[in-house]
Amino acid sequence: MAKYSIVVPFHNEEESVTVLYARLKQAMEQVGDSFELVLVDDGSNDRTYKLLGEIAAVDSRVLVIKLRRNFGQTSALAAGFDHASGDFILAMDGDLQHDPSEIPNFIEKLDEGYDVVSGWRKERTDNLFMRRIPSRCANWLMAKISGVNIHDFGTTFKAYRSEVIQNIPLYGEMHRFIPALASWYGASICEIPIKNVPRKGGKSHYGIGRTLGVFFDLLTIRFLLKYMNRPLRFFGGFGVLGILVGCCMATMLLVMKILNPQLSMMHHHGPMFVIGSVLILASIQLLAIGLLGELQVRHFHTGQQRTPYAIERMVRLHVSKEPRIVSKG
């Protein structure tokens, strides 16, 4: 079993595959400890998988995972993490914007005892208005919401102890929130500056649309961090408040009707009657949602965990044997 696992997701990165492999190999051989490269093809439609397969055919330290379609970066990372065997796992992008020569800096912090080491693109080179300003706002909000005092949640270039990252369920676009989720498990987290190398080839998969989506994910992560195991506390609080307000309004209407039997409630107090009724019914629904959430939490902790990806095949060279392809039906 390798000491270090380097997980790299690729999606249409044929121009960078062989260059990145050579740099990763050089950097990890200089580290001197055993390692493996877990290279995930996230449904590429260019020559990415072909090149990855050629690498796996000559290097037994390389595991190539081909996903059936493009599931997204979070799912590709989850596939890599699930099949990584190292005691320490490092993740990075496959577009050459992360420099493998900086890996020893991450390892140094892991050796100091940190559970998560996050890269910080301190000097960014991308577009000011489309990328840097929205990213800075999102990172500031994320730090305030999660209580994790780091500057850059969005970069993939991070290092983890395997027991930490493998306890964190990943789906949707949650890879950028791994430090916040890890803090919920009590992980120690630090941050180190990394270089932000301009992209030389291929096409970026990021844009303003994905940046805006981060703000919706912030709401999700806030809920997960505070109410992941007790959703009834959230929905139940609003439900009880709504029922109390609705019952107070209904009581006032009932008293007015008793004191003045001739009073037409819908004619004189129609809006209050409707609002009170809607509050009571909606609040009961909120309580029901909270209870259903509690059932889902119980199911999550007791049921079988499903993966957010589907593997078509895995390729690894076995010593003195031909490369073995394992198909996943």
N, C-alpha and C positions, 0 to 999 in steps of 0.2 A: 504493500500500500504506500502511495506517495505521501510525502509530508505536505506538499503544496499542490493545490489544484487551481489552474488558471482557466476561468470560464469566459468564453468570448462568443457573443451572439453575432451572426452575420445575416444580412439581408441585402442581396444584390451588391456585394462588395468584392467582385472578382479582381478589381485592380489592386486591392490591398492584401489579399489573402496570403500570398507567398512572402511578401515583404514583412508582414506582421509576424508570420510564423518564424522567419529567420531571426527577427529581433527578439521575439519571446524566447526562442531557444537559446540565443546568445546570453540574454539577461539571466535566465534561470540556471544555465550551466555555470555562470560566474557566481551565483549564490552558493552552489556546491551541494545542496540537499536534493533529495529525490523529488521529482515533480511530475505532473501530468498536465496536458493541455486538453481541455474539454471544449471543443469547437462545435457550435450549434448553428446549423443552417435553418433559418427561420423562413422556410418556403421561398427561397430565392428562385427567380426564373432566368438567371444568367448562368455563367459557368462557375459560380461560387462552390456549389456542392462537388462538382467534378474536381476542382482544384483541392478542396478539402480531402476528398477521397484519395487523391494522389499522395497527399502528405501522410495520411494515415497508413498508406500502403508501405511506407518506408520507415516509419517511426512508431515504435510500440508504445511510446509515451503519449501518443495522440489518440483521443477518442472523439470520433465525429458522430454527431447526432443530427439526423435529418428529420425535421418536422413535416407533417403531411401538407401543411399550408402555412401561410403567414399568420401566426397567432399573436404577434406583437412582442416587443422587447421584454416585457415582464414575464410572459410565458416562456420565452426562449431562455431567459435567465433561470427560471424555475426548473426547466428541464436539465440545464447544466448543473445546478446546485444538487438536484436529486440524484444525479449519476456521478457526482464528484466523490472521490474516495479520500481526499487529503484531509489532514488535520486542520489545515488553514486553507481558506478559499479566497482567491482574488478574482474580481470581475472587472472587465474593461470593454470598451467598444471595439468594433472591428474595422473602423474607418481610418486608423492611423492618427487620430487626434489625441490618443493617449500614448505616452512614451513608455515602452516596457523598461527602459533603463531606470525608471523611478520606482520600480517594484521593490528594490532593497529598502527604500525609505518606509514603505508600508510594513515590510517584514520587521524592520527595526522597532516600530511601534507595537506590533503584535508581540514581539519578544519582551517588551516592557510590561505586558500584561493586559493591554486593551483588547476588548472583544470585537469592536468595530473600528476600523480606521477609514475615514472618509476623505476623498480628495477634494481640494478646494481650488477651483479655477480662479485664482486671485487676479491674474491679469488676462482678461478675456479679449479675444480678437474678433468676435462675431459682431453682427449688426447692433448698433446702439439702441435703436428704437424698437426693432422687431424682436430682439433676443435679450440684450443685457438689462434694459430697464424693467420689462415684465418679469424676467428671471429674478432680479434683485427684489422686487416687490413680493413675489411668491415665496422666495426664501426667507424674507423677513417675517411674513405672516406665518410660515411654517414653523420657524423658530419660536415665535410667540405662542402659537397654538400647542406645540408639542413639548415645549420646555427644553428642547435639545439645542444647545447654543453652538450651532455650526452655521457656516455661511453659504454652503452649497449642497442642497439636498438632491439636485437634479443629475449630477454626474454619475455615470456608472462605475467609474474607477474607484473601487472600494475593496477593502480586505476584511475578512470575517473569520472568526473561529467557527468551525463547522457545526458545533453543537448549538451555536446561536442562530446562524442563518437557516439551519434545517428545522428550527422550531417556528419559523415565521412563514405563515401561508401567503403565497404570492398569487395575485390574479389582477385582472384589469390593468391599471397603470401604476400599481403599488410599488414598483421597484424604486421609485424616487423617494419613497417614504420609509425605506428600510431602517434608517437610523431612528426615526420616531417610533416605529413598531418595536425595534430592538430595545429601546429605552423602557418600553412597557414591561419587557421581560427582565429588566434590571441590568442590561448590558452596559459596560463602560465604553464610552465613545470618545474618540479624539479626531482631530482634523489636521491634515498636512497640505501645504500648497503644492499644486501640480502645474505643469506647463499646459497651456491651451494651444495646441498646434493647429494652425489653419488646415482645413480639409483640402487635400491636393487632388483627389479624384473621386468619381462617383457623385451621387446626388444625396444631399442631406434629407433625412426623413422628418426633420423638425420644422415647424413653422409657427406662425402666430396663433393658428387654430389650436395646436396642441398646448401652447403656453396658456391660452385662455382656459383650456380644460383643466389646468392645474387648480384653478380657483374652486372648481366644483369638487375636485378630489380633496381639497382642504377641508370641506365640510364633512366628507366621508371620514377622513383621518381623525378629525376632532371627535366625531361620534365614536369611532372605534377605540380611541385612546381612553375615553371617559366612560363609555357605556357598552363596550364590547361584550362583557359578561353579565350585564344587568340592564338590558334595554327597557324593562318595565319602569326603571327609575326615571327614564327620559319621557316616554310616552305616558306613563302613569301620572307623572307630575302635572303635565298639561291636562290630562283627562280629569283628574280630581279637581283641579282649579276650574275647569270648564263646567263640571257638574255642580260645583258650589255656586258659581255665578248664575248658572241657569236655574238652580233651585231657589236662589234668593229672588230672582225675577219672577219665578212662578209663584212663590209665596206672597210677594207683594200684590200680584194680580189676584190671587185667591182672596186675600184680605180685602181688597177693594171691591171684589164681587160680593163678598159676604156683607160688607157694610152698605153696599148699594146694589141690591139684587136686580134693579132695573137697568143697570149699566151694561151697555153693549161693549164687551171687551175688544172685539175685533174692530169696532168702529172707532173707539176712543184710544185703545192701546194696542192696536194691531201690530206695529213694528216690535214692541217689547215682547208680545206673545210669540211672534215668529222667531225672534232672536233667542229668547229663552229656550224654546223647543229645539232649535237647531243646536244650541250649545250643549244641551243635555244629550241629544242623540250623537253628535259628533264626538263628545267626550267619552261616551260609552265605546264608540268605535276605536278611539285612541287607546283605551284600556285593553280592548281586545287585541289591537296590534301589538301592544307591549307584551301581553301574554303569549301571543304567537311567536314574538321575538325570543322570549324565554325558552319556548319549546325548540326553536331553531338552534339556540345556543347549546341546549342539552344534546340535540341531535349532532351538532358539530363535534362536541367533545366525546360522544360515544359511538358515532357512526364511522364508516370508512371514509377517509379523506380522498377526494377525487383530485386529479391533476388538471390544470388549466391548459393542457396541451395534448397532442396525440403524435406519437413517434412512428415514422414510417420504417426507418432502419437505423442501426448503429454499426459503425465500422471501427475496428481496432485490430492492429497487427499483433499476432501472437508470435513470440519468438520461435524461430525454426519452422514456422507454418505460414500458410498463405493468409492474407487478410481475411478476417471472418466478418461476414455481413449477417446481422441479426435482424430479421424482419419482424415488425410489430403489426399484427393484424389488427 
